[in-house]
Amino acid sequence: MLPLTVIHAEDISVGKELHQQSCLECHKPQLYERPDRTVKTLQHLRSQVLFCAVNNDVEWFDEEIDDVTAYLNAFYYLFGMK
């Protein structure tokens, strides 16, 4: 018998919705488009999303952190997509 495993694929549409609900109060899209942005890797982007969620009492599961990270990467950062 094979062990049961759950694989989560990031859902960009969920990430977009979560971002709109919880992030736009502080972060306007121009923040992500600045030429001098400090986020330089996908892992750093995820760390920043997690940092913001924790420090703003946004109770997201790891999968939701991944979804928001995937959304921001797909539309603004493009790490590993160029």
GUDO-77263 format. One record per residue (C-alpha): x, y, z. Coordinates in steps of 0.05 Angstrom, whole numbers, padded with zeros to 5 digits, always signed. Layout:
! residues N
XYZ ...
***
This chain:
! residues 82
+00000+00000+00000 +00027+00069-00019 +00030+00124+00033 -00020+00180+00025 +00011+00247+00007 -00021+00313-00008 +00011+00356-00060 -00009+00429-00062 -00002+00466-00127 -00002+00541-00119 -00066+00574-00140 -00053+00643-00169 -00126+00663-00170 -00131+00648-00095 -00067+00686-00084 -00094+00746-00121 -00158+00746-00080 -00120+00740-00014 -00073+00796-00036 -00132+00841-00053 -00165+00826+00014 -00105+00833+00059 -00047+00869+00026 -00072+00928-00015 -00085+00969+00047 -00009+00976+00055 +00019+00954-00012 +00000+00987-00078 +00022+00951-00142 +00075+01005-00154 +00114+00975-00095 +00127+00912-00134 +00145+00950-00198 +00200+00994-00168 +00267+00986-00202 +00303+00988-00134 +00262+00933-00100 +00300+00892-00050 +00268+00824-00064 +00316+00786-00110 +00295+00713-00105 +00231+00672-00100 +00250+00648-00031 +00260+00720-00008 +00192+00738-00037 +00159+00682+00003 +00196+00705+00065 +00169+00775+00056 +00098+00750+00046 +00104+00708+00109 +00134+00767+00147 +00077+00813+00127 +00024+00760+00144 +00053+00747+00213 +00065+00820+00231 -00005+00840+00209 -00041+00782+00243 -00064+00753+00177 -00079+00681+00193 -00059+00645+00130 -00039+00573+00123 +00027+00555+00088 -00012+00540+00025 -00042+00610+00025 +00028+00641+00035 +00049+00600-00026 -00012+00623-00066 +00003+00697-00052 +00076+00686-00068 +00058+00652-00134 +00010+00708-00152 +00062+00762-00138 +00115+00723-00176 +00071+00711-00236 +00049+00783-00244 +00108+00824-00218 +00173+00788-00202 +00177+00731-00254 +00230+00691-00217 +00244+00628-00257 +00196+00651-00312 +00241+00691-00358 
***
